[in-house]
Structures are given as structure tokens and as C-alpha cells.
Amino acid sequence: MKTVQTHSQPRVCIAGMGGIGGLLAAHLSPLDVTLSVVARGETLHALQHNRLRCSHGTTTASYAVQADSRSPDAIQDLVVLCGKYHQLPSLIETVSHSIGQQTKIMPVVNGYPWWMTQPDTQASLQPILDPTGTLTSLNRANVCGCVAYALVEVESPGQIRYAGSPRFFIGDAEPNSGCAQTVLTLLGQENHIFYLSQSIQKDLWAKLCLNVSTNLLSVLLEMSLQELAIEPDIACLTSQILTEMHALARASGLSDPLPIDTLMNKIAQGGTHPTSMLQDYRYGRPLELSALGDAILALAHHYHVPIPVTNTVLILTRNKAAMRDAISNHKTG
């Protein structure tokens, strides 16, 4: 049963305590908010007994966080969903009792988001992005799009490390709903990492270009971001995928995507950091191939945009992941 409680501090719940979730919890803990987090397994145990530990350079800080396997039994002002795209329905299930009519929902995930699907692409994209209808059933006026630029790794359950200066750009999923500005107001002026996007669709496409051009190749070649951008033959492949993504962006209505040179420089600035998909591959976890691959192919098919390089790299990456799983199953069988 949902309860409404009067409170002075905004209630913020972060569901999913991987790298991004842990990073956000570390940055929001000192703010004037009532913060809770949802975690599972070893991560939940670590947070309840050893606190959240966050390292940056040579400095490590720890934070006491209210952690449980589900959100609190009180309506939240903001729910942040952090995880892999295919985990979104299960994350929503763990917080559904805390979502009220005014609760703002902010998914921080990679991939083409369900809320950007247009009526003419709904039939081809929904089976990929929202097969259960869970995401589409959310009130879009209360959904914020979020584009994350953060180099973060999970070192062990409850312990993360990040590099650089993380930035999160947020915008209204439903144009002019005011959702993003409300979220910024909830978090106050001292959040330091959240910024209002001037065009969330443009920002999302830029990040999507970066993700599609690097994540798949990083698994296929087991290379860092810097290597994908500076190794001559590999950089050519990366640039070809970006070129295909630009053509798709224009076909879908985005007139001025970021220049390819700018995107290549952003990739090179990632240094030796492994992509999130390469981290998942190395830890034997499922890869985000639907939202970062299959949805892109469906869009390209709909708009009649050829993307042969992206398609080939996706097929090879999926096959490599299947081989990894087959070897793992053989060893444990």
C-alpha cells in the first residue's frame, strides 16, 4: 500500500548499485536529500555491513547508505534506475510501490530509449526495447532522459572507482513537461554533476554514437577506448560505424549530429578505460546487444539506411559472447 508522508528533504531512491549507481549514490549522499538504494546479493551485503566505498585517483571515501532489496515503503520524489537496459523491468518492479503520481523517474542506461520511439517505429522497436510493456506504461511526463559521461568500474561488491569528472545531462522525455528542471530543483544547486540538456535527443544521439561505435568493437577486439580511436586500422572501423550512425541520425530527424572528429576525440579521451560492455564480457555477464544493436538495426531498416559495418560487428560480437557462454557452460557442466 502506498503511503504519502510529509517530509522536508526530497526522497531519492537509486535502484541498481553497479558502477553508475554507486557513483551517483556517492555524489548524492552528502546532499540535503533522504537517499536510499536498492541492491542485491553480495553488493547488498557489502553496503549493509561495510558501507559504500568510492575511489578517485589516490583518494577513497566511504558512505553509509540505506540499502535494501526493495525501495522504502514511502512515495519517492525521484527514482533513478541504474543498470543494463534489459534490467529495467525488474528494477521498476523493486520500486513500483514507491512511485506516486508525482514521482520523477530517471533511467541512466545505455541504448536507444523506449521513450524516444515514434508512432511510426513503435511496432518494430517495442518488441526489442519493451517486450513486456512495462516501460511504455510509465507516465512519460514524469520520465527524464539522462545521458551519462562517466568512466567507472566496480572493483568489488560495494566498491567502485571512477576517473575524470562525471557529468549527467538530463532532459524531458515528454517535451516541455518540466520533469528535468524539477529533478534539478530536487537535487539542489550543489549536485555538481547534473546539468540541464539543451536538447536531450541530440545529446542522446551523440552518446548513442559513442556507445555503438565503441562497445561492440571493444568486446570483439578486447581494446580500450583509446586504442579504438588511435590504432589506424581500428580507428577506421570506429569512424565507419560513426558515419553510419550519422546517416541514421539524419534519417530519423536529427539535422546536426556532432562531427565525427569531435566524437573520435571524445573516444580517445577515454584512455585505457574498458567500456561497460567489455567489463560485462570479462565478468561473464549478458551483453546489452538489444538496445545497443538490435534496436539500431531495426531503426536502420525502418528508415532504409544501410549500416553494413555496424551490422557485421554486431553479428561477430554476439557470436563471440555465445562462444564465451558455451565454453563457460562446458566447464561447469
N, C-alpha and C positions, 0 to 999 in steps of 0.2 A: 504494500500500500504506500503510495507516495505521500510524503508529508511536506508541508511548507513551513519553514521556520524563519523567524526574523533574526537577522544577523548583520553585524556591522561590516565584516570582512567578506569580500566575494569568495564564493566556494568554487574551487578549481580542482577537477579530477583529471589525472593523466592515466589513461588506460594503455598499458603496454610499456614495459620498462626495459627495452633494449637500449641501443646506443642513443637514439634520438630522445626517447622517453626519459632516460636517465639524465641526459644533458639538460632537457627542459626542467626536470624536477630540481636539479642542482641550481639552475638560474632563478627559478621561481621561489625556491624555499625561503630566501631572505626577504621576499616582498610581503606586503601587507595583504596576504590572501590566506584563506584556510585551504591548505593543499592536502590532497590525498592521492594515492597512486594505487593502481591495480597491477598485480604481478602474479606469477605462478612459479611453482616448483622451487628450484634452488635459488632463483632470484628473489622470490618472496621470502624464503628463509633467511637469506643474506640481509635483506632490507630490514627485516624484523629483529634480527639479532646483532648485525654488525654495522648498520647504517649504510647509507648510500655514499660511495666514495667516488670522487671525480678528480681526475688528474689533468693538468695542463702544464706542459713543459716539465719543470722540476718541482712543481707545487701540487700537492694533493690535499683536498679538503673533504670533509665528511659532513653529512647532513642526516638528521633524524627525520624520517618521513613516515606519515601514517599510511601503512601498506596493508593491503588485504587482497583476497582473491576476487573481490567484487567491490563496487563503489559503495560509499556510505548510504545509509537509508535516509537521505535528505536530498531535496532537489538542488542540483548544482547550477551555478551561474554559467560555468564553462566546462565542457568536457573535451579533452584533447585526446584524439585517437592516434596512437603511435605504434607502428608495426609494419608488416607487409600488407600489400593491398588485399591479398586473399584472406587475411586475418580479420578484416574489418567487420564482417557479420558477427563473428564470435566476440570481438571486442565490444560491439554495440550491445550484445546480449548481457555482458557483465555489468553494463552501466544503464541499461534501459529503465530500471526503476528509479534512477536519479535524474532522468530527463523530464523536465516540465515544459509547459508551453513557451516559456521564455528562455530556456536553456540554449546557449550557443554551442555548436558542435564544430570542432576544427580537426579534420583528419590531416595528419602530417605523414604522407606516404608518397612513394614514387609511383609513376604511371599516369596514364590518361584517366582523369577522374570521371566518375559517373555523372556528376552534376554539370559537366560541360557537354554532355551528349545532347545533340539537337534532335528535334522530332523526326527529321529525315534519316538520321543514323541510329535511332533508338532500337529498331528491330535487329540490326546487325551487331550493335555494341552491348546491349543489355545481357545477352547470354554469356558474354565474356566478362563484363565488369560487374554485373549484379544479377547473377542467375536466380537468386532466391527472392529478389525484390526488396530486400532489407534496406538497402541504401536509398533506393528510389522513394521508399515510403517516408523518409525523413523530410521535414519541412525545409525546403531549400532556403527560405528566408532566414532560417537560423543556422545555416551552414556557411562556414568561412573556408575559402580556398587558401591553402598555405603552400608556399614554395620555400623549401629549406636548403640553405647552403651551410653545411656543417660537416667537418671531417672528424668523425667519431668512431671509436671502436669499443667493443665490450672486451675488457681484459679478463674478467672473471665475473661470475654472478654478483650483481650489485656493485661492480667496479667498472668505470668507464674512463676512457682517455680521449681528449679531443685536442685538435690543433687549430691554429688560426683564430679568427673572430667569427663565431657563428652568427648568421643572420636569417631571419624568418620573415618573409613578405606575405602579408595576408590581404585578402580582398573578398568582396561579397560574391558568393556563388549565385545568388539571385541579384541581378544588377540593382543598385540603389536601395538595397534592403537596410543598409546601415549596420549590418552584422559586424563587419570588421572594425568599424570605429567603436562599437560597443565593447568588443573584446579588448581593444587598446585601452579604453577607459577603465575596464575592469582590472587590467594589469597595472595601470598607473603609468606615470612618466619615468619611472626608474627601472623599467624592464630591460632596457639596453639592447635587446636582441630582436624585438618585434618591430616591424615597420609597415606602414600602410602602403599597399601596392597601388601605383597609379593605373595599372592595367593588369589585373590578375591573369587574364587569358594570355597576354603577351609574356608575362613573367613565367607562367606555367609552361608555355611552349619552349621558352629558352631552356628551362630546366629539363624538360622532356627531351629536347635535342641532345643535351649533355648526357642524360641517363641512357638513352637508346644507343648513342654512339660510343659509349664507354663501357657500360655494364656488361653487355653481351661479349664484346671483344675481350674484356678483362678476364672473363671466365675462360673463353676459348684459348687465349694466349697466356693466361696467368701473368699478366703485366700490371704494373702500377699506372696511375693516371698520367704521370709524367712520361713514361715510356710510350704510352699510346699516342702522345702528342708530339714527341720529338724523334722517335725512331722513324727514319724516312719512309720505308715501305709500309709500316704500320700506320703512321700518320696519314698516309694517302688513303688507307681504308677508312680511318676515322673521319677524314674530310669528306669522303664519298657518302658515308651514312648521313653526315650533317647536310650535305647537298640534297639528298633525298628527303630528309625531314623538312628542309626549307620549302621544297616543292609542295609537299603535303600541307604545310602550314598555310601557304598562299592559296592552295586549292580549297582549304576549309574556311577561308575568310580572313586570315591574318595577313595584312598587307606589308608589314615591315618587321620581319623577324630579325633578331640580332645578327650582324655579319658573321660569316664563318670564321674569319680571322679572330674576331673577338671571342668566339666560343672556344676555338683552339687554344687561345691564351689562357682562358679560364681552366681548361683541362690541364694544361701544363703546370698551372699554379697549384694543382692538387698534389704535386710532388710524388713521393713514394707511397702515398696513402692508397690502400686497396679499396676498390669500390665495395659498396654494401653487398652486391651480388657475388663478388669474388669471396668475400668473407663468408657468405652463406654456403657457397660451393665448398670451401675448405672445411667448414664445420658440418657438412653433410645435411644441410637444411634445404628445403624446397626453394626453388628459384622463382623470382617474380616475372615469369615469362608471359603470363596472360596480359597484365596491364601494361607491361613494357614491350611486348612483342606482338601477341595476337591481336590486341586492340589496334595497334598501329597498322597491321596488315589489313584489318577489316576497314579501317578508315581509307587506306590507300585504294582498296578495291572499290569502295563506295564512290570515291572521287576520281577513279580511273587514273591514278598516279602510279607509275611503275617505280618500285623500290627493290630492285633485284639484289643489291648488296646487303641491305638490311634483312631481306628475306633469307638469303643464304646464310648469313651469320647467325640468325635466329635458329635455323634448322640445325646447324653444326653445334651450337651451344646446347640446344635441347638434347641432341644425341650424346654429347659429352656428359651431360648431367645424368642421362639414362644409364650410360656405361658406369659412371661412378656408383649409382644406386645398385646396379646389377652386381658389381664387384663387392659392395658392402653386404648385400643380401647373401651372396655366396659364402662370404667369410663367416657370417653369423648363422647360416643355415645348417 
